[in-house]
Amino acid sequence: MDELIRQAARDLAASSHAIVLTGAGVSTESGVADFRGPKGIWTTNPRAEAQAYQRYDTFLSDPVAYWKEMLGTVGSGSDFYAQMRQVAPNPGHHAIARLEQLGIVKCTITQNVDGLHEKAGTRRVLHYHGTVEKLRCLSCGSRFALEKYSLEELPPLCTCGRPLKYDVVHFGEPIPSDVMDASESEAMECDVMLICGTSAVVYPFAALPAMARRRGPGRPAVKIIEVNAEPTPLTRQGISDCLLQGRTGEILPPLADEAARLL
């Protein structure tokens, strides 16, 4: 493992445009509950999962009902989101922020909606599935910090007059085009992709590594490094070059230390 970390650090230190992709495995180490694990929110509360699948349609048909649900549903609505906003970053988040501060990582693309990358100090984050820290307008695409709205009058309204929803992307909701386009652009331009804490089975996010691997001539060669607790389809299909197997909070800090030493 030590040699794998050293080699990954050499790749990062030599890169000109490294990016990071993160999934739930990074945030569970901060205590953020997952959804389908043995003690996951939906495993222990199937009704919450059923509501989650209906949430986007609820917003489209009745924004007031959507917000009443989000503000009053224990375990699946704002109670869960409020708890998420109280969680602190862990060493994995801080290591990624350090890699950015060193000038190595140019962008972090995350599936996680908890905002922990920014709390750790990462500045350029693409929230592929949105974030609990913001509200978003489906009409004009504007986003607003949650703290700017009291949510006492429902639904909260955009400056264009349309109802706002959580920026979080619900089931059946398209990935916002600005985030998708920017993420694909990063995948096409990076020379190192560091993939951390994702099972790589949720699409279209999981397609980004394959997109980087299969891009055409004229693009820089790419090195794809996984930091995951278990092998993933990326490992088995040969899309990634190597797997640093273990907890992200234990592997990423020495990886960042070694990369810093090599600069």
N, C-alpha and C positions, 0 to 999 in steps of 0.2 A: 504493500500500500504506500509506503514512504516513497518508493521510486515512482509510482504512478502520480503521486502528488507533485513530486519534483518535475516530472515531465509535463504535467498539465500547467504548472507554474511557468515553465520555460515557454510553452506555447502562448500563454497569456502575456508574458512579458515581451515576447517578440511580435505580438499582434499589432495591427494598426487600427482595427475596428472590431473589438470583441463585444459581444452582447450576452446577456443572461436571460434565460427563460426559467420562470419559477412556477411551481404548483403547490398543492395543499401540504406536501411534506415539509415545506419550509415553515409554514405557519403553525402546523400542529405542535411543533416543538415550543411554541409560545403559549400553548394551551388553547388555541382556536380549535373548536370541535369540528371534526369532519362530518360528512353526511351519511356515508354508507359503510363506515367501519363498524366493528363489533359493538361499539357504544355510540355510534353516530346518531345525529339528530333524527334522521329518517328511519334508522334501524329501530330506535326506541319509540318513535312516534310516527307510524305510517300515515296518520292523518295529516301531519305536517308536510309529508312528501306530496300527497294528493293536492293539498292547497298550493304547493310550490308550482306544480304543473299547470294550475289554473290562473296563476297570478297575473301573467301578462294579459290574458284575455279579460280578466276582471278590470285591469286598468283601462283597457281600450273601451270597454262597454260602460264602466261606471267608476271614474277616478275617485270619487268620494268613498265608495265601498272599498276600493283598493287601499286607500290611506287609513280607513278605519280598521281594516284587517292588519295592516302593517304596524299600526300603533297599538293594537290590542291583542295580538295573537302571541301568547307565551310560547317561546321555543322555536317559532318559525318566522315571526314577524320582527317588529322593531325591538322586542326584548332581546332577541338573538343579536340583532345589529348593534344595539346599545352595548351589550356585553363585549362584542367584537371591538368596539371603539375604545374599550378600556384596557385591552391587551397590549403588552409591551413587546418590542422587537427582541429577538434572541441573537446569539452570536452569529448565526448564519446570515441574518439580515445585515448585521453590522459589518461582516466580512465583505458582502456584496457592495455595501456603501463605500467601504475602504477601497475596493478595487476601482470604483468609479472615481473616488478622490485622487487615486494614483494616476488617473488618466488612462487606465487600461480599458475599463468597461465604458462603452459609449451609450448604452441603453439597456434597461431592464424591462422585459415584457412579462407580465404576471397574469396568471389566472386568478389570483387571490384578490378578494374584494376588501380586505381588512385595512389597507393603507399603511401596513407596517414597514414597507420599504422606505416611504417618505419619513416616517418617524425615526428610522435608523439613520437617515441622512442622505439617502439616494435622491438625486434631483431629477433625473430623466427616467420616468416610469411610464410605460404604456399599460393601462389597465384594460386587458383584453375583455374581461367580463365585468368591467365597471368597478365602482368602489362605493362603500357605505358612507364615505365622507362627502359625497356630492349628490346633487339632484340634476336630472337631465330632461331636456325638452325633446320629445320625439318629433316635433314639428320643425323647429329651426336648428336643433342640435346643440343649443347652448347648454352649458353646465354651470352650476352654482354651488358654492360651498354650503353644506348643510347648515352650518351655524348662522347663515344669513336669514334663515327662515324659522319662525317660531312653531309652525305647523299647528297653530291654534285655529286657523281658518282653512278648511279643506275644500278642494285640493289646493296646494300651493300653486301659484301661477307664474309662468315665465314672463319676461318683459314683453314677449310677443302676444301675451294673453292666453296662451294654451296651458293646459295642466302639466305639471311636472311630476315625474316619478323618480324613485331612487335611480341613481346611475347604474346600479347593479343590473346586469343582463339576466332576465328571467327566461325560463324554458319557453321556447317558441319565438323568442324575440331575436331579431337579427343582431349580429355583432355590429356596433356602430361603424360606419364605413370609414370614418377618419382614423379610427384605431386599427381596423383591419388593414387599410392601405399602408399605414405607417409601419405596422408589424411586418408585413410582407416585404416592404422596402428594406427594413433592417435585416431580414433573413437573406435577402438577395445580395446585400453589400458586406456582411460580416466576414471576417476571416477566422474568427473563433466563436463558437456558440457553446456556452456553458449552461447545461440543462440541469436544474436542481429541483428535486422533490416533486416530480410529476410522474404519474403512471403512463402518460403519453397515450391515453385512449380517448380523451375528450376532444372532439373535432368541432371547429376547424383549427383550434390551437395546436393540436398534435400534428398537423400537417406542416408546420413551419420548419422543423428539422429536415424533413424530406425535401421540402422546397429548396432549402439551402444546399442540400447534398446534390440535387439533380439539376441545378441551374446550368444554363448553357455556357458556351465559350465566351470569353471576354470578361467573365466574372472572376474574382479572386478565389483561389483554392480555400476550402474551409476545413477547419478542424472542429469536430463535434465531441464534446466531453460531457459525460453524464455524471452527476452526483446523486445517486438514488439508493434507497434502502434495499431494493430488489431489482433484478434485471427487468427491462421493459421491452415492448415491441421494437423500440429503437435499437436496443442491444441485440435482440434476436435476429432482426432483419439486416444488421450490419450498417444501419444508418449512422450510429454513433461510432467513433473511433476507439473509445475506451470508457469503462465504467469504474468510477471510484465508489465502491459500494459501502454504504453506511449512512449515518445521520448527517444531514447537511450542517447542523450546528457544530459538529465535531470535525468535519472535513474541511469546510470552507475557511475557517480561521487560519489553520496552518497553510492552506493553499495561498491565501492572501499574503501571509507573512513571507512565504518563499518567493512569490511574485515580486513583492516589494524589495526583497534582498537582491533580486536579479536586475532591477532597473538601474 
